[in-house]
């Protein structure tokens, strides 16, 4: 998993059937790298989120590379 900040929403008129009804969010890492991830937890712009790749148990043929799987409340560094 990796930590990102949601910086925008991605809107698409045409997309694969597996993405129908799913919210796509633009996420930015601390190093400036950006990705588009499918929101599974109700995140929004400004949220710090945990992003994961699909598990081996994900349905075969699914085209989703990145999933938002958690909204971060805080990060404690030691």
N, CA, C and O atoms as a CHARMM CRD file, in Angstrom:
* protein
*
  312
    1    1 UNK  N      0.83700  -1.17700   0.00000 PROA 1      0.00000
    2    1 UNK  CA     0.00000   0.00000   0.00000 PROA 1      0.00000
    3    1 UNK  C      0.87800   1.23600   0.00000 PROA 1      0.00000
    4    1 UNK  O      2.01700   1.21900   0.46700 PROA 1      0.00000
    5    2 UNK  N      0.31700   2.30800  -0.53600 PROA 2      0.00000
    6    2 UNK  CA     1.02800   3.58400  -0.58200 PROA 2      0.00000
    7    2 UNK  C      0.09400   4.68700  -0.11100 PROA 2      0.00000
    8    2 UNK  O     -1.12900   4.55300  -0.16500 PROA 2      0.00000
    9    3 UNK  N      0.69800   5.79400   0.35900 PROA 3      0.00000
   10    3 UNK  CA    -0.05600   6.93200   0.86600 PROA 3      0.00000
   11    3 UNK  C     -0.13100   8.01000  -0.21600 PROA 3      0.00000
   12    3 UNK  O      0.88100   8.38200  -0.80900 PROA 3      0.00000
   13    4 UNK  N     -1.34400   8.50200  -0.46100 PROA 4      0.00000
   14    4 UNK  CA    -1.58400   9.56100  -1.45100 PROA 4      0.00000
   15    4 UNK  C     -2.53400  10.59600  -0.86900 PROA 4      0.00000
   16    4 UNK  O     -3.17600  10.36400   0.15600 PROA 4      0.00000
   17    5 UNK  N     -2.61500  11.75500  -1.54600 PROA 5      0.00000
   18    5 UNK  CA    -3.63300  12.75900  -1.25200 PROA 5      0.00000
   19    5 UNK  C     -4.51200  12.86800  -2.49300 PROA 5      0.00000
   20    5 UNK  O     -4.01100  12.94300  -3.61500 PROA 5      0.00000
   21    6 UNK  N     -5.83100  12.87600  -2.28300 PROA 6      0.00000
   22    6 UNK  CA    -6.76800  13.03900  -3.39500 PROA 6      0.00000
   23    6 UNK  C     -6.76400  14.50200  -3.80500 PROA 6      0.00000
   24    6 UNK  O     -7.02400  15.38500  -2.98800 PROA 6      0.00000
   25    7 UNK  N     -6.46100  14.75800  -5.09700 PROA 7      0.00000
   26    7 UNK  CA    -6.36300  16.13200  -5.58600 PROA 7      0.00000
   27    7 UNK  C     -7.42000  16.46300  -6.63900 PROA 7      0.00000
   28    7 UNK  O     -7.50300  17.60500  -7.08900 PROA 7      0.00000
   29    8 UNK  N     -8.22100  15.48400  -7.03300 PROA 8      0.00000
   30    8 UNK  CA    -9.24000  15.77300  -8.03300 PROA 8      0.00000
   31    8 UNK  C    -10.11200  14.56500  -8.33000 PROA 8      0.00000
   32    8 UNK  O     -9.85800  13.45300  -7.86700 PROA 8      0.00000
   33    9 UNK  N    -11.14500  14.82200  -9.11700 PROA 9      0.00000
   34    9 UNK  CA   -12.06700  13.78700  -9.55500 PROA 9      0.00000
   35    9 UNK  C    -11.90900  13.59700 -11.05600 PROA 9      0.00000
   36    9 UNK  O    -11.76500  14.57200 -11.79400 PROA 9      0.00000
   37   10 UNK  N    -11.93400  12.35800 -11.50900 PROA 10     0.00000
   38   10 UNK  CA   -11.82700  12.05700 -12.93300 PROA 10     0.00000
   39   10 UNK  C    -13.21400  11.69000 -13.44000 PROA 10     0.00000
   40   10 UNK  O    -13.86900  10.79700 -12.90300 PROA 10     0.00000
   41   11 UNK  N    -13.65200  12.39200 -14.48100 PROA 11     0.00000
   42   11 UNK  CA   -14.97300  12.14000 -15.06500 PROA 11     0.00000
   43   11 UNK  C    -14.77000  11.59900 -16.46700 PROA 11     0.00000
   44   11 UNK  O    -13.99800  12.14900 -17.25300 PROA 11     0.00000
   45   12 UNK  N    -15.47600  10.50700 -16.77600 PROA 12     0.00000
   46   12 UNK  CA   -15.33700   9.85600 -18.06800 PROA 12     0.00000
   47   12 UNK  C    -16.71200   9.49400 -18.61500 PROA 12     0.00000
   48   12 UNK  O    -17.49400   8.82300 -17.94100 PROA 12     0.00000
   49   13 UNK  N    -17.00600   9.93400 -19.82800 PROA 13     0.00000
   50   13 UNK  CA   -18.27900   9.58400 -20.44700 PROA 13     0.00000
   51   13 UNK  C    -18.29100   8.14300 -20.92900 PROA 13     0.00000
   52   13 UNK  O    -19.31400   7.46500 -20.83100 PROA 13     0.00000
   53   14 UNK  N    -17.17900   7.67600 -21.44200 PROA 14     0.00000
   54   14 UNK  CA   -17.06300   6.31200 -21.95900 PROA 14     0.00000
   55   14 UNK  C    -15.99600   5.57000 -21.16900 PROA 14     0.00000
   56   14 UNK  O    -14.88000   6.06300 -21.00300 PROA 14     0.00000
   57   15 UNK  N    -16.34200   4.38200 -20.68400 PROA 15     0.00000
   58   15 UNK  CA   -15.36600   3.57600 -19.96200 PROA 15     0.00000
   59   15 UNK  C    -15.78500   2.11600 -20.01300 PROA 15     0.00000
   60   15 UNK  O    -16.91000   1.79400 -20.39500 PROA 15     0.00000
   61   16 UNK  N    -14.87700   1.24300 -19.62900 PROA 16     0.00000
   62   16 UNK  CA   -15.15700  -0.18400 -19.59400 PROA 16     0.00000
   63   16 UNK  C    -16.30300  -0.48400 -18.64100 PROA 16     0.00000
   64   16 UNK  O    -16.51100   0.24300 -17.66900 PROA 16     0.00000
   65   17 UNK  N    -17.03400  -1.53100 -18.90700 PROA 17     0.00000
   66   17 UNK  CA   -18.19400  -1.90200 -18.09400 PROA 17     0.00000
   67   17 UNK  C    -17.82500  -2.11600 -16.61900 PROA 17     0.00000
   68   17 UNK  O    -18.62800  -1.81500 -15.73700 PROA 17     0.00000
   69   18 UNK  N    -16.62200  -2.63000 -16.34300 PROA 18     0.00000
   70   18 UNK  CA   -16.22700  -2.89900 -14.95700 PROA 18     0.00000
   71   18 UNK  C    -16.06600  -1.60900 -14.14300 PROA 18     0.00000
   72   18 UNK  O    -15.99900  -1.65800 -12.91500 PROA 18     0.00000
   73   19 UNK  N    -16.00500  -0.45600 -14.82000 PROA 19     0.00000
   74   19 UNK  CA   -15.85900   0.82300 -14.12700 PROA 19     0.00000
   75   19 UNK  C    -17.18900   1.56200 -13.95300 PROA 19     0.00000
   76   19 UNK  O    -17.23900   2.59800 -13.29100 PROA 19     0.00000
   77   20 UNK  N    -18.24700   1.04300 -14.53500 PROA 20     0.00000
   78   20 UNK  CA   -19.55300   1.68700 -14.43200 PROA 20     0.00000
   79   20 UNK  C    -19.97700   1.78600 -12.97400 PROA 20     0.00000
   80   20 UNK  O    -19.96300   0.79400 -12.24500 PROA 20     0.00000
   81   21 UNK  N    -20.35300   2.98800 -12.55400 PROA 21     0.00000
   82   21 UNK  CA   -20.79800   3.21000 -11.18800 PROA 21     0.00000
   83   21 UNK  C    -19.69000   3.39300 -10.17300 PROA 21     0.00000
   84   21 UNK  O    -19.96900   3.58500  -8.99000 PROA 21     0.00000
   85   22 UNK  N    -18.43600   3.33800 -10.60700 PROA 22     0.00000
   86   22 UNK  CA   -17.31000   3.49700  -9.69000 PROA 22     0.00000
   87   22 UNK  C    -16.75200   4.91700  -9.80300 PROA 22     0.00000
   88   22 UNK  O    -16.65700   5.46900 -10.89900 PROA 22     0.00000
   89   23 UNK  N    -16.38100   5.50500  -8.65400 PROA 23     0.00000
   90   23 UNK  CA   -15.81900   6.86200  -8.61700 PROA 23     0.00000
   91   23 UNK  C    -14.31300   6.78400  -8.83800 PROA 23     0.00000
   92   23 UNK  O    -13.61900   6.01200  -8.17600 PROA 23     0.00000
   93   24 UNK  N    -13.81400   7.59000  -9.77600 PROA 24     0.00000
   94   24 UNK  CA   -12.39200   7.64600 -10.09100 PROA 24     0.00000
   95   24 UNK  C    -11.81700   8.93300  -9.51900 PROA 24     0.00000
   96   24 UNK  O    -12.35600  10.01600  -9.74700 PROA 24     0.00000
   97   25 UNK  N    -10.72600   8.81400  -8.77900 PROA 25     0.00000
   98   25 UNK  CA   -10.11200   9.97600  -8.13400 PROA 25     0.00000
   99   25 UNK  C     -8.65700  10.12300  -8.55600 PROA 25     0.00000
  100   25 UNK  O     -7.93300   9.13600  -8.68900 PROA 25     0.00000
  101   26 UNK  N     -8.23700  11.37000  -8.76600 PROA 26     0.00000
  102   26 UNK  CA    -6.85200  11.67800  -9.07600 PROA 26     0.00000
  103   26 UNK  C     -6.10500  11.82500  -7.75800 PROA 26     0.00000
  104   26 UNK  O     -6.48600  12.63000  -6.90900 PROA 26     0.00000
  105   27 UNK  N     -5.04400  11.04800  -7.59100 PROA 27     0.00000
  106   27 UNK  CA    -4.29400  11.00400  -6.33600 PROA 27     0.00000
  107   27 UNK  C     -2.84300  11.38900  -6.59100 PROA 27     0.00000
  108   27 UNK  O     -2.26800  11.04400  -7.62300 PROA 27     0.00000
  109   28 UNK  N     -2.25200  12.11900  -5.62400 PROA 28     0.00000
  110   28 UNK  CA    -0.87200  12.56800  -5.76400 PROA 28     0.00000
  111   28 UNK  C     -0.03800  12.09900  -4.58000 PROA 28     0.00000
  112   28 UNK  O     -0.43600  12.24600  -3.42400 PROA 28     0.00000
  113   29 UNK  N      1.12600  11.53200  -4.88800 PROA 29     0.00000
  114   29 UNK  CA     2.07000  11.09200  -3.85800 PROA 29     0.00000
  115   29 UNK  C      2.92200  12.27600  -3.40600 PROA 29     0.00000
  116   29 UNK  O      2.90800  13.33100  -4.04100 PROA 29     0.00000
  117   30 UNK  N      3.65300  12.10600  -2.32600 PROA 30     0.00000
  118   30 UNK  CA     4.51300  13.16900  -1.78900 PROA 30     0.00000
  119   30 UNK  C      5.57100  13.59800  -2.80300 PROA 30     0.00000
  120   30 UNK  O      6.00600  14.74900  -2.78600 PROA 30     0.00000
  121   31 UNK  N      5.99200  12.68700  -3.68900 PROA 31     0.00000
  122   31 UNK  CA     7.00600  13.02200  -4.69300 PROA 31     0.00000
  123   31 UNK  C      6.41100  13.65600  -5.94800 PROA 31     0.00000
  124   31 UNK  O      7.13500  13.92000  -6.90900 PROA 31     0.00000
  125   32 UNK  N      5.09100  13.90600  -5.94900 PROA 32     0.00000
  126   32 UNK  CA     4.44100  14.55500  -7.07700 PROA 32     0.00000
  127   32 UNK  C      3.86100  13.61000  -8.11500 PROA 32     0.00000
  128   32 UNK  O      3.15600  14.04300  -9.02700 PROA 32     0.00000
  129   33 UNK  N      4.15200  12.32700  -7.98500 PROA 33     0.00000
  130   33 UNK  CA     3.62100  11.34600  -8.93200 PROA 33     0.00000
  131   33 UNK  C      2.10800  11.26000  -8.78500 PROA 33     0.00000
  132   33 UNK  O      1.59300  11.23000  -7.66800 PROA 33     0.00000
  133   34 UNK  N      1.39300  11.22100  -9.90900 PROA 34     0.00000
  134   34 UNK  CA    -0.06500  11.16400  -9.87800 PROA 34     0.00000
  135   34 UNK  C     -0.57500   9.86300 -10.47900 PROA 34     0.00000
  136   34 UNK  O      0.00400   9.32600 -11.42400 PROA 34     0.00000
  137   35 UNK  N     -1.66000   9.37200  -9.91700 PROA 35     0.00000
  138   35 UNK  CA    -2.32300   8.18100 -10.42600 PROA 35     0.00000
  139   35 UNK  C     -3.82900   8.40500 -10.38200 PROA 35     0.00000
  140   35 UNK  O     -4.30900   9.31300  -9.70300 PROA 35     0.00000
  141   36 UNK  N     -4.56100   7.58400 -11.10300 PROA 36     0.00000
  142   36 UNK  CA    -6.01700   7.54100 -10.99900 PROA 36     0.00000
  143   36 UNK  C     -6.35100   6.24100 -10.28900 PROA 36     0.00000
  144   36 UNK  O     -5.88000   5.17300 -10.68000 PROA 36     0.00000
  145   37 UNK  N     -7.16700   6.33100  -9.24300 PROA 37     0.00000
  146   37 UNK  CA    -7.53400   5.14400  -8.46300 PROA 37     0.00000
  147   37 UNK  C     -9.05100   5.07600  -8.31000 PROA 37     0.00000
  148   37 UNK  O     -9.73500   6.10000  -8.30500 PROA 37     0.00000
  149   38 UNK  N     -9.56300   3.85700  -8.18700 PROA 38     0.00000
  150   38 UNK  CA   -10.98600   3.62700  -7.96400 PROA 38     0.00000
  151   38 UNK  C    -11.25700   3.72100  -6.47300 PROA 38     0.00000
  152   38 UNK  O    -10.60700   3.04800  -5.67300 PROA 38     0.00000
  153   39 UNK  N    -12.22200   4.56000  -6.09900 PROA 39     0.00000
  154   39 UNK  CA   -12.56100   4.78100  -4.69200 PROA 39     0.00000
  155   39 UNK  C    -13.48600   3.67300  -4.18900 PROA 39     0.00000
  156   39 UNK  O    -14.56200   3.45500  -4.74600 PROA 39     0.00000
  157   40 UNK  N    -13.06900   2.98500  -3.14500 PROA 40     0.00000
  158   40 UNK  CA   -13.87400   1.92500  -2.54100 PROA 40     0.00000
  159   40 UNK  C    -14.42800   2.32300  -1.17800 PROA 40     0.00000
  160   40 UNK  O    -15.19800   1.57000  -0.58100 PROA 40     0.00000
  161   41 UNK  N    -14.04000   3.51400  -0.67200 PROA 41     0.00000
  162   41 UNK  CA   -14.36200   3.84900   0.72200 PROA 41     0.00000
  163   41 UNK  C    -15.03300   5.20500   0.92000 PROA 41     0.00000
  164   41 UNK  O    -15.26400   5.60200   2.06200 PROA 41     0.00000
  165   42 UNK  N    -15.35200   5.92500  -0.14600 PROA 42     0.00000
  166   42 UNK  CA   -16.01600   7.21600   0.01000 PROA 42     0.00000
  167   42 UNK  C    -15.08700   8.38300   0.26000 PROA 42     0.00000
  168   42 UNK  O    -15.45800   9.34200   0.93600 PROA 42     0.00000
  169   43 UNK  N    -13.88000   8.31100  -0.28100 PROA 43     0.00000
  170   43 UNK  CA   -12.91900   9.40600  -0.12800 PROA 43     0.00000
  171   43 UNK  C    -13.34500  10.59900  -0.98700 PROA 43     0.00000
  172   43 UNK  O    -14.20100  10.47100  -1.86200 PROA 43     0.00000
  173   44 UNK  N    -12.74200  11.74400  -0.72900 PROA 44     0.00000
  174   44 UNK  CA   -13.02500  12.94000  -1.51100 PROA 44     0.00000
  175   44 UNK  C    -11.78300  13.78800  -1.64700 PROA 44     0.00000
  176   44 UNK  O    -10.74200  13.48400  -1.06500 PROA 44     0.00000
  177   45 UNK  N    -11.89700  14.85600  -2.42000 PROA 45     0.00000
  178   45 UNK  CA   -10.77100  15.75900  -2.63400 PROA 45     0.00000
  179   45 UNK  C    -10.28100  16.28400  -1.28400 PROA 45     0.00000
  180   45 UNK  O    -11.07000  16.74200  -0.45900 PROA 45     0.00000
  181   46 UNK  N     -8.96400  16.20900  -1.07600 PROA 46     0.00000
  182   46 UNK  CA    -8.34900  16.63800   0.17800 PROA 46     0.00000
  183   46 UNK  C     -8.07300  15.50000   1.14200 PROA 46     0.00000
  184   46 UNK  O     -7.32500  15.67000   2.10500 PROA 46     0.00000
  185   47 UNK  N     -8.66900  14.33800   0.89500 PROA 47     0.00000
  186   47 UNK  CA    -8.45500  13.18300   1.77700 PROA 47     0.00000
  187   47 UNK  C     -7.06500  12.59800   1.58800 PROA 47     0.00000
  188   47 UNK  O     -6.56300  12.52900   0.46600 PROA 47     0.00000
  189   48 UNK  N     -6.44000  12.17400   2.68600 PROA 48     0.00000
  190   48 UNK  CA    -5.24400  11.34300   2.61600 PROA 48     0.00000
  191   48 UNK  C     -5.74300   9.91100   2.56600 PROA 48     0.00000
  192   48 UNK  O     -6.57200   9.50800   3.38200 PROA 48     0.00000
  193   49 UNK  N     -5.23600   9.13800   1.60300 PROA 49     0.00000
  194   49 UNK  CA    -5.77200   7.79600   1.37800 PROA 49     0.00000
  195   49 UNK  C     -4.67400   6.75700   1.23800 PROA 49     0.00000
  196   49 UNK  O     -3.53300   7.06800   0.89600 PROA 49     0.00000
  197   50 UNK  N     -5.04800   5.51300   1.51100 PROA 50     0.00000
  198   50 UNK  CA    -4.19200   4.36400   1.26000 PROA 50     0.00000
  199   50 UNK  C     -4.62600   3.75100  -0.06500 PROA 50     0.00000
  200   50 UNK  O     -5.80600   3.47700  -0.28100 PROA 50     0.00000
  201   51 UNK  N     -3.65300   3.54100  -0.94900 PROA 51     0.00000
  202   51 UNK  CA    -3.93100   2.96800  -2.25900 PROA 51     0.00000
  203   51 UNK  C     -3.22200   1.63200  -2.35900 PROA 51     0.00000
  204   51 UNK  O     -2.06000   1.49600  -1.97600 PROA 51     0.00000
  205   52 UNK  N     -3.94600   0.63900  -2.88600 PROA 52     0.00000
  206   52 UNK  CA    -3.40800  -0.70600  -3.01100 PROA 52     0.00000
  207   52 UNK  C     -3.64200  -1.22000  -4.42000 PROA 52     0.00000
  208   52 UNK  O     -4.56200  -0.78600  -5.11400 PROA 52     0.00000
  209   53 UNK  N     -2.81200  -2.12900  -4.82000 PROA 53     0.00000
  210   53 UNK  CA    -3.04400  -2.85900  -6.06900 PROA 53     0.00000
  211   53 UNK  C     -4.05700  -3.96300  -5.78400 PROA 53     0.00000
  212   53 UNK  O     -4.21400  -4.37000  -4.63300 PROA 53     0.00000
  213   54 UNK  N     -4.74200  -4.45000  -6.80800 PROA 54     0.00000
  214   54 UNK  CA    -5.72500  -5.52700  -6.58600 PROA 54     0.00000
  215   54 UNK  C     -5.06900  -6.77800  -6.02400 PROA 54     0.00000
  216   54 UNK  O     -3.89500  -7.05000  -6.27500 PROA 54     0.00000
  217   55 UNK  N     -5.83900  -7.52400  -5.27000 PROA 55     0.00000
  218   55 UNK  CA    -5.33500  -8.78600  -4.72500 PROA 55     0.00000
  219   55 UNK  C     -5.46300  -9.87000  -5.78600 PROA 55     0.00000
  220   55 UNK  O     -6.19900  -9.70500  -6.75900 PROA 55     0.00000
  221   56 UNK  N     -4.75300 -10.97100  -5.60400 PROA 56     0.00000
  222   56 UNK  CA    -4.88900 -12.09600  -6.53700 PROA 56     0.00000
  223   56 UNK  C     -6.32600 -12.63300  -6.58900 PROA 56     0.00000
  224   56 UNK  O     -6.69900 -13.31300  -7.54500 PROA 56     0.00000
  225   57 UNK  N     -7.12200 -12.33200  -5.57500 PROA 57     0.00000
  226   57 UNK  CA    -8.50300 -12.81300  -5.54300 PROA 57     0.00000
  227   57 UNK  C     -9.45200 -11.92100  -6.33800 PROA 57     0.00000
  228   57 UNK  O    -10.64000 -12.22700  -6.43600 PROA 57     0.00000
  229   58 UNK  N     -8.94600 -10.81000  -6.91500 PROA 58     0.00000
  230   58 UNK  CA    -9.79000  -9.92300  -7.71600 PROA 58     0.00000
  231   58 UNK  C    -10.31300 -10.67600  -8.93100 PROA 58     0.00000
  232   58 UNK  O     -9.65400 -11.58500  -9.43600 PROA 58     0.00000
  233   59 UNK  N    -11.49500 -10.29900  -9.39900 PROA 59     0.00000
  234   59 UNK  CA   -12.05400 -10.98800 -10.56800 PROA 59     0.00000
  235   59 UNK  C    -11.12000 -10.91200 -11.76500 PROA 59     0.00000
  236   59 UNK  O    -10.54300  -9.86100 -12.04700 PROA 59     0.00000
  237   60 UNK  N    -10.97200 -12.02600 -12.46400 PROA 60     0.00000
  238   60 UNK  CA   -10.11500 -12.04600 -13.65300 PROA 60     0.00000
  239   60 UNK  C    -10.71800 -11.14000 -14.72000 PROA 60     0.00000
  240   60 UNK  O    -11.93700 -11.07400 -14.87700 PROA 60     0.00000
  241   61 UNK  N     -9.85300 -10.44500 -15.44800 PROA 61     0.00000
  242   61 UNK  CA   -10.29600  -9.55900 -16.50100 PROA 61     0.00000
  243   61 UNK  C    -10.62000  -8.15400 -16.02300 PROA 61     0.00000
  244   61 UNK  O    -10.92100  -7.27600 -16.83200 PROA 61     0.00000
  245   62 UNK  N    -10.56300  -7.93300 -14.71400 PROA 62     0.00000
  246   62 UNK  CA   -10.83400  -6.59200 -14.19800 PROA 62     0.00000
  247   62 UNK  C     -9.67200  -5.68300 -14.59100 PROA 62     0.00000
  248   62 UNK  O     -8.50900  -6.07100 -14.47800 PROA 62     0.00000
  249   63 UNK  N     -9.98500  -4.48500 -15.04700 PROA 63     0.00000
  250   63 UNK  CA    -8.98000  -3.58000 -15.58900 PROA 63     0.00000
  251   63 UNK  C     -8.48500  -2.55000 -14.58600 PROA 63     0.00000
  252   63 UNK  O     -7.82800  -1.58500 -14.97600 PROA 63     0.00000
  253   64 UNK  N     -8.77900  -2.72800 -13.32400 PROA 64     0.00000
  254   64 UNK  CA    -8.43200  -1.73300 -12.30500 PROA 64     0.00000
  255   64 UNK  C     -7.04500  -2.02500 -11.74000 PROA 64     0.00000
  256   64 UNK  O     -6.78300  -3.11700 -11.23600 PROA 64     0.00000
  257   65 UNK  N     -6.15700  -1.02800 -11.83300 PROA 65     0.00000
  258   65 UNK  CA    -4.78100  -1.17500 -11.35500 PROA 65     0.00000
  259   65 UNK  C     -4.59600  -0.68400  -9.92400 PROA 65     0.00000
  260   65 UNK  O     -3.75900  -1.21800  -9.19600 PROA 65     0.00000
  261   66 UNK  N     -5.35800   0.31500  -9.51100 PROA 66     0.00000
  262   66 UNK  CA    -5.16700   0.94300  -8.19800 PROA 66     0.00000
  263   66 UNK  C     -6.52600   1.12800  -7.52000 PROA 66     0.00000
  264   66 UNK  O     -7.47500   1.60800  -8.14100 PROA 66     0.00000
  265   67 UNK  N     -6.61200   0.74800  -6.24800 PROA 67     0.00000
  266   67 UNK  CA    -7.82100   0.87500  -5.44600 PROA 67     0.00000
  267   67 UNK  C     -7.55400   1.75600  -4.23200 PROA 67     0.00000
  268   67 UNK  O     -6.52500   1.60200  -3.57500 PROA 67     0.00000
  269   68 UNK  N     -8.46700   2.67800  -3.92400 PROA 68     0.00000
  270   68 UNK  CA    -8.39900   3.40000  -2.65800 PROA 68     0.00000
  271   68 UNK  C     -9.09800   2.52300  -1.63200 PROA 68     0.00000
  272   68 UNK  O    -10.29800   2.26700  -1.73100 PROA 68     0.00000
  273   69 UNK  N     -8.32300   2.05900  -0.63100 PROA 69     0.00000
  274   69 UNK  CA    -8.84600   1.07800   0.32500 PROA 69     0.00000
  275   69 UNK  C     -8.96200   1.62000   1.74500 PROA 69     0.00000
  276   69 UNK  O     -9.44600   0.91600   2.63100 PROA 69     0.00000
  277   70 UNK  N     -8.52500   2.86300   1.98000 PROA 70     0.00000
  278   70 UNK  CA    -8.63300   3.42700   3.32100 PROA 70     0.00000
  279   70 UNK  C     -8.45300   4.93300   3.31500 PROA 70     0.00000
  280   70 UNK  O     -7.69900   5.48400   2.51300 PROA 70     0.00000
  281   71 UNK  N     -9.15600   5.58600   4.22200 PROA 71     0.00000
  282   71 UNK  CA    -8.98900   7.03000   4.44700 PROA 71     0.00000
  283   71 UNK  C     -8.15600   7.19000   5.72100 PROA 71     0.00000
  284   71 UNK  O     -8.50600   6.65000   6.77000 PROA 71     0.00000
  285   72 UNK  N     -7.05600   7.93500   5.62100 PROA 72     0.00000
  286   72 UNK  CA    -6.10100   8.07300   6.72500 PROA 72     0.00000
  287   72 UNK  C     -6.55100   9.19800   7.65300 PROA 72     0.00000
  288   72 UNK  O     -6.80000  10.32000   7.21200 PROA 72     0.00000
  289   73 UNK  N     -6.65200   8.88200   8.94400 PROA 73     0.00000
  290   73 UNK  CA    -6.97000   9.90300   9.94700 PROA 73     0.00000
  291   73 UNK  C     -5.72300  10.64500  10.38600 PROA 73     0.00000
  292   73 UNK  O     -5.74400  11.86800  10.53000 PROA 73     0.00000
  293   74 UNK  N     -4.63400   9.91500  10.60100 PROA 74     0.00000
  294   74 UNK  CA    -3.37900  10.54800  10.99900 PROA 74     0.00000
  295   74 UNK  C     -2.22800   9.59000  10.72500 PROA 74     0.00000
  296   74 UNK  O     -2.41800   8.38300  10.56900 PROA 74     0.00000
  297   75 UNK  N     -1.02600  10.16400  10.67100 PROA 75     0.00000
  298   75 UNK  CA     0.19400   9.37800  10.48800 PROA 75     0.00000
  299   75 UNK  C      1.13300   9.74000  11.62200 PROA 75     0.00000
  300   75 UNK  O      1.42700  10.91600  11.83700 PROA 75     0.00000
  301   76 UNK  N      1.60500   8.73600  12.34900 PROA 76     0.00000
  302   76 UNK  CA     2.54200   8.96400  13.44700 PROA 76     0.00000
  303   76 UNK  C      3.91000   8.42600  13.04100 PROA 76     0.00000
  304   76 UNK  O      4.06100   7.23100  12.78600 PROA 76     0.00000
  305   77 UNK  N      4.88900   9.29400  12.98200 PROA 77     0.00000
  306   77 UNK  CA     6.24400   8.86800  12.65700 PROA 77     0.00000
  307   77 UNK  C      7.05600   8.71600  13.93200 PROA 77     0.00000
  308   77 UNK  O      6.92000   9.50200  14.87000 PROA 77     0.00000
  309   78 UNK  N      7.89800   7.69900  13.95300 PROA 78     0.00000
  310   78 UNK  CA     8.69800   7.48800  15.15100 PROA 78     0.00000
  311   78 UNK  C     10.14700   7.80700  14.92300 PROA 78     0.00000
  312   78 UNK  O     10.95900   7.68000  15.84000 PROA 78     0.00000
